[in-house]
Amino acid sequence: MRDKTLVIGAVMYPGFEMLDMFGPLEMFSLVTCCPVQIVMIAQDDKPVSTAMGQSPGGGPAVTPDATFVTAPAADILLVPGGFGTLAELENSVLLGYLRQAASEARLVCTVCTGSVLLAKAGALKGRRATSNKQFFALTQMAEADVDWVESARWVEHGKYFTSSGVSAGMDMSLAVINRLFGAEEAEAVASVAEYTWHRDAASDPFTADLNKAARQMGLV
């Protein structure tokens, strides 16, 4: 792995959460032991709006580098969550791409409700996974045969890494770097980013807020 370019395929859809995406990408971009290529991927070649607060399309737009058709095979597939998740649960084109890309990637990473999209695509069947705690009820809208873990900063099951909400993706990405390149590289990345790496995957202080926002929005 150290002798080849590490290709990160970052999947975008309208209303994805900015930190879900760019927190992990920042960590991956700081890896020094091999070249890193980040490819922003979307359904078509039009700029994709991000979430702003609870507005699915109110944030800045990001221009994709490739589409679902033209995207290269990814070593790491990254799927963010966000307020756009609900609409995308009915997007058969996105779900089909996630199913195929996840099967081909060396590692698959989700942040927040990105795991719900991956589960809806059938890619997490029979696996342990976690998701955003305040919207954990959304997991019930996805594939039933998933062992959803309520209390976890992130969960690793085989080649799949799923993290809790928003900032948890940075802890997860450092765990991925640790798996691929060792603790010294992960620690160096965290240091350069001036980030305190929460290394205990089972330590989740936000479980106390389980479904808090989902209840406020009438989802449960």
C-alpha positions as CSV (number, residue, x, y, z in Angstrom):
1,M,0.0,0.0,0.0
2,R,2.9,2.4,0.7
3,D,4.1,2.0,-2.9
4,K,0.9,3.0,-4.6
5,T,-1.5,6.0,-4.6
6,L,-4.3,5.7,-2.1
7,V,-7.5,6.7,-3.9
8,I,-10.3,8.1,-1.8
9,G,-13.7,8.1,-3.4
10,A,-15.8,10.7,-1.6
11,V,-19.5,10.3,-2.5
12,M,-21.6,13.4,-2.6
13,Y,-25.4,14.0,-2.7
14,P,-27.5,17.1,-2.1
15,G,-27.6,18.0,1.6
16,F,-24.5,16.1,2.8
17,E,-22.9,17.3,6.0
18,M,-19.7,19.3,5.4
19,L,-17.7,18.0,8.4
20,D,-18.8,14.4,7.7
21,M,-17.0,14.7,4.4
22,F,-14.2,17.1,4.9
23,G,-13.1,16.1,8.4
24,P,-12.1,12.6,7.3
25,L,-10.7,13.9,3.9
26,E,-8.5,16.3,5.8
27,M,-7.0,13.5,7.8
28,F,-6.5,11.3,4.8
29,S,-4.9,14.2,2.9
30,L,-2.2,14.5,5.6
31,V,-0.9,10.9,5.2
32,T,2.8,11.1,4.2
33,C,3.8,7.5,3.6
34,C,2.1,7.3,0.2
35,P,0.5,9.6,-2.4
36,V,-3.2,10.3,-1.8
37,Q,-5.7,11.1,-4.5
38,I,-9.1,12.4,-3.4
39,V,-11.9,12.1,-6.0
40,M,-15.2,13.9,-5.3
41,I,-18.0,11.7,-6.9
42,A,-21.6,12.6,-7.6
43,Q,-24.5,11.3,-9.7
44,D,-23.8,13.9,-12.4
45,D,-21.3,16.6,-13.1
46,K,-23.3,19.5,-11.6
47,P,-22.1,21.2,-8.3
48,V,-23.6,19.5,-5.2
49,S,-25.0,21.7,-2.5
50,T,-24.2,20.8,1.2
51,A,-26.3,21.0,4.2
52,M,-26.5,24.2,6.2
53,G,-28.0,23.7,9.7
54,Q,-31.1,21.7,9.0
55,S,-31.5,22.9,5.5
56,P,-30.5,20.1,3.1
57,G,-29.4,22.4,0.3
58,G,-28.5,25.7,2.0
59,G,-24.8,25.3,2.2
60,P,-21.9,25.9,-0.3
61,A,-21.8,23.7,-3.4
62,V,-19.0,21.3,-4.3
63,T,-18.0,20.5,-7.9
64,P,-17.5,16.8,-8.5
65,D,-14.4,15.3,-10.1
66,A,-16.3,12.3,-11.5
67,T,-19.7,10.8,-11.8
68,F,-21.0,7.4,-10.8
69,V,-20.2,6.3,-14.3
70,T,-16.7,7.7,-14.7
71,A,-15.4,7.4,-11.1
72,P,-12.3,5.3,-10.7
73,A,-12.2,2.3,-8.4
74,A,-11.5,3.6,-4.8
75,D,-9.2,2.1,-2.2
76,I,-11.4,3.9,0.4
77,L,-15.0,4.7,-0.3
78,L,-16.3,7.5,2.0
79,V,-20.0,8.1,2.4
80,P,-21.1,11.1,4.5
81,G,-24.5,11.7,6.2
82,G,-26.5,14.8,6.5
83,F,-30.0,16.2,6.2
84,G,-30.1,15.1,2.6
85,T,-30.1,11.4,3.7
86,L,-33.9,11.0,3.8
87,A,-34.4,11.9,0.2
88,E,-31.5,9.8,-1.0
89,L,-33.0,6.7,0.7
90,E,-35.3,6.6,-2.3
91,N,-32.6,7.3,-4.9
92,S,-32.1,4.0,-6.7
93,V,-29.2,5.3,-8.8
94,L,-27.2,6.3,-5.7
95,L,-28.0,3.1,-3.9
96,G,-27.0,1.1,-6.8
97,Y,-23.7,2.9,-7.1
98,L,-23.0,2.5,-3.4
99,R,-23.7,-1.3,-3.6
100,Q,-21.3,-1.7,-6.5
101,A,-18.6,0.7,-5.2
102,A,-18.7,-0.8,-1.7
103,S,-18.2,-4.3,-3.0
104,E,-15.1,-3.2,-5.0
105,A,-13.4,-0.9,-2.5
106,R,-10.7,-2.1,-0.2
107,L,-12.2,-0.2,2.8
108,V,-15.6,1.5,3.1
109,C,-16.2,4.3,5.6
110,T,-19.4,6.1,6.6
111,V,-20.0,9.0,8.8
112,C,-23.3,9.8,10.6
113,T,-26.3,8.7,8.6
114,G,-24.1,7.6,5.7
115,S,-24.3,4.2,7.2
116,V,-28.1,4.3,6.7
117,L,-27.6,4.8,3.0
118,L,-25.1,2.0,2.8
119,A,-27.4,-0.3,4.7
120,K,-30.3,0.7,2.4
121,A,-28.1,-0.3,-0.5
122,G,-27.7,-3.7,1.1
123,A,-24.0,-3.4,1.7
124,L,-24.1,-3.8,5.5
125,K,-26.2,-6.9,5.6
126,G,-25.1,-9.2,8.5
127,R,-22.6,-6.6,9.8
128,R,-22.3,-4.5,12.9
129,A,-22.6,-0.7,12.3
130,T,-23.4,2.6,14.0
131,S,-24.8,5.9,13.0
132,N,-25.7,9.4,14.3
133,K,-27.1,9.1,17.8
134,Q,-29.6,12.0,17.6
135,F,-31.1,10.4,14.5
136,F,-30.5,6.8,15.3
137,A,-34.1,6.0,14.5
138,L,-33.3,6.4,10.8
139,T,-31.5,3.0,11.0
140,Q,-35.0,1.5,11.0
141,M,-35.6,2.8,7.5
142,A,-32.7,0.7,6.1
143,E,-31.8,-3.0,5.8
144,A,-33.2,-4.9,8.7
145,D,-30.3,-7.5,8.9
146,V,-27.8,-5.1,10.4
147,D,-26.6,-5.2,14.0
148,W,-26.9,-1.5,14.9
149,V,-24.7,-0.5,17.8
150,E,-26.2,2.3,19.8
151,S,-23.1,3.1,21.9
152,A,-20.0,3.5,19.8
153,R,-17.9,6.3,18.5
154,W,-17.2,4.1,15.5
155,V,-17.6,0.4,14.6
156,E,-15.1,-1.7,12.6
157,H,-16.5,-4.9,11.0
158,G,-14.2,-6.4,8.4
159,K,-13.6,-3.8,5.7
160,Y,-16.4,-1.6,6.9
161,F,-15.9,1.4,9.3
162,T,-19.1,3.2,10.3
163,S,-18.9,6.2,12.7
164,S,-21.3,8.2,14.8
165,G,-22.3,11.8,14.0
166,V,-20.2,14.5,12.3
167,S,-17.0,14.9,14.2
168,A,-16.8,11.1,14.9
169,G,-15.7,10.7,11.3
170,M,-12.3,12.2,12.1
171,D,-11.7,9.6,14.9
172,M,-12.8,6.9,12.5
173,S,-10.5,8.1,9.7
174,L,-7.5,8.0,12.1
175,A,-8.4,4.5,13.0
176,V,-8.4,3.6,9.3
177,I,-5.0,5.2,8.9
178,N,-3.8,3.3,11.9
179,R,-5.0,0.0,10.3
180,L,-3.4,0.8,7.0
181,F,-0.1,2.4,8.0
182,G,0.3,2.0,11.8
183,A,-0.1,4.0,14.9
184,E,2.9,6.3,14.2
185,E,1.4,7.5,11.0
186,A,-2.0,8.1,12.6
187,E,-0.5,10.0,15.5
188,A,1.6,12.1,13.1
189,V,-1.6,13.0,11.1
190,A,-3.5,13.9,14.3
191,S,-0.5,16.1,15.5
192,V,-0.3,18.0,12.2
193,A,-4.1,18.6,12.3
194,E,-3.8,19.7,15.9
195,Y,-6.6,17.2,16.7
196,T,-7.0,15.2,19.9
197,W,-7.7,11.7,18.6
198,H,-10.3,9.8,20.6
199,R,-9.0,6.3,20.2
200,D,-11.6,4.3,22.1
201,A,-14.2,3.2,19.6
202,A,-16.5,2.1,22.3
203,S,-16.5,5.4,24.2
204,D,-19.5,7.3,23.1
205,P,-20.5,10.3,25.3
206,F,-23.4,11.2,22.9
207,T,-25.4,8.0,23.5
208,A,-27.3,10.0,26.1
209,D,-28.8,12.1,23.2
210,L,-30.1,9.0,21.4
211,N,-32.9,10.1,19.1
212,K,-33.2,13.5,20.7
213,A,-33.4,15.4,17.4
214,A,-35.5,12.6,15.8
215,R,-38.1,13.1,18.4
216,Q,-38.0,16.9,18.1
217,M,-38.6,16.5,14.3
218,G,-41.4,14.0,14.8
219,L,-39.5,11.1,13.2
220,V,-40.2,8.9,16.2
